């Protein structure tokens, strides 16, 4: 149950309760800012190697290599129409190697790195201590034993800098500046690396592109590594690589030119090229959920950007904005999400919270003042398809309006209507379940046995759609069961989630952008009390109907182990006495113990018990903390119920504002056995 304040708890029990529904819309999805890219510059420069950095004063410095010269551009206050096309030749004592340039920001110092084209094992550096206005002459920083074919750099607030390079033998090398000396730390030598990016956040987070030629079938890959700084990886050591995305080399898909940064969450871009029939060459963008650590390797399904860039798209940013840049393009997006409170315009709401059903919800806005005539512009700038809508049920208290943190949705679409003499905007809302049902995995998802436990599989699947997961009272099976998973391309995320959950007794419930994994137990205590007639209970029952039906299955058999040699049963003898046996078999070769098989059978029987009383429906005033999967105690003397426990399977919140501030404000609850 969501926590609510004491004042709100008192207000929702008061006889003269006054409804309040807080509704806010923001340019986010699943809690993550949707970056709206605006093209601020499109020049005629030749595409080539490039880098970009935003200094502490907000100035944007870019560097590019045009095949002959290394050039630098600095815009002090970036904006639409700024002089992004003004370049100065950046002189160096050596001829730089073509297309290799990297920036790093370390404390108050900016660093730039190039490679000597004559001796490609030499790394030259230049620094600026005035936000890129002036730079020192390039000087030899360090020399490796072999040449360099790719490089990236990053800094941290204490002045430390790491340059990550790839040499001709495809080895990753991290060379670290500690304020006095450069020290090289050799990394993995396979697979065949071709691109690299690095960003410091806890550790030195490294993103690479490569080709794994040692695989049975060679594949192109996007991988991540950690070069340790003591957070998730020991200092100055390399982690093993984790594949984020891959494509069989023979498919004609190649990945290259990665860039990495963390303006709000960890974000990455890379080039994806297809050389087959109907070829394409475009940049892709992906990001991690808000609370994910880089080491978790949780990334949203990469999406294409309408930017063609042979040398990739660099990420640079400050606290207010993010830039995507190439040698010839500058794109900008604000980090502010334009969150807007639209509560005063809400005429009615029909909000659904379910335990896995992709039901649509709706809010209706009063458009008498024309504020929502053109969603996505003006005062309604944040009100666009796909935008994030948060709702918070509450009541008016003596101290003002009080609300809880309610469910969140995204906007599916709009309908402008004129009825009853009023201009209205009907806003269709999809829940996280709706989004999971909409998403189709574009490529196969596969985990071999022992690769990820049930929680890890759910974590990966949800992250690909942009959501997070936490465990609260989850089953031991969700942590200890490591089955394989194979999903063909085109599988919906909702189908995938259901398939994984089918192995364990747990269920999921969304809390804004985070799903919670929990095992419902018959012994769970009641979170709230409901009564008719109301005596000492929390909430009065306005209307109710109660059901009691036969189970679809009352004799559960679980066949475990690879040869089904372990068999466990769970029989509801009271049910079999009514209409004899209704068996159901479950087979799982990755359950290898009698205890595991017994638990699986019991979990299936619990599901059947919960579903048996699913017909219970209750209408009551809104309880602002109630969530799906909560347990309530029902007292209804006319039906012989005294503190009878029921589990909340679905919540429908109905709100309709009437004249004089009066409003209908009800919960319609679908209940099951506890």
Buried (B, 14 or more C-beta within 10 A) or exposed (E): BBEBBEBBBBBBBEEEBBBBBBBBBBBBBBBBBBBBBEEBBEBEBEBBBBBBBBBEEBBBBBBBBBEEBBBBBBBBEBEEEBEBEEBEEBEBEBEBBBBBBBBBBBBEBBBBBBBBEEEBBBBBBBBBEEBBBEBEEBEEBBEBEEBBBBBBBBBBEEEBBBBBBBBEEBBBBBBBBEEEEBEBBEBBEBBBBBBBBBBBBBBBBBBBBBBBEEEEEBBBBBBBBBBBBEBBBEEBBBBEBBBBBBBEBEEBBBBBBBBBBBBBBBBBBBBBBBEEEEEEEBBBBBBBBBEBBBBBBBBBBBEEBEBBBBBBBBBBBBEEBBBBBBBBBBBBBBBEBBEBEBBEBBBBBBBBBBBBBBBBBBBBBBBEEEBBEEBBEEEBBBBBEBBBBBBBBBBBBEEEBBBBBBBBBBBBEBEEEEEEEEBBBBBBBBBBBBBBBBBEBEEEBEBEEEBBBBBBBBBBBBBBBBBBBBBEEBBEBBBEBBBBBEBEEEBBBBBBBEBBBEBBBBBBBBBBBBBBBBBBEEEBEBBBBBBBEBEEBBBBBBEBEBEEEEBEBBBBBBBBBEEBEBBBBBBBEEBBEEEEEBEBBBEBBBBBEBEBBBBBBBBBBBBBBBBBBBBBBBBBBBBBBBBBBBBBBBBBEEEEBEEBBBBBBBBBBBBBBEEEEEBEBBBBBBBBBB
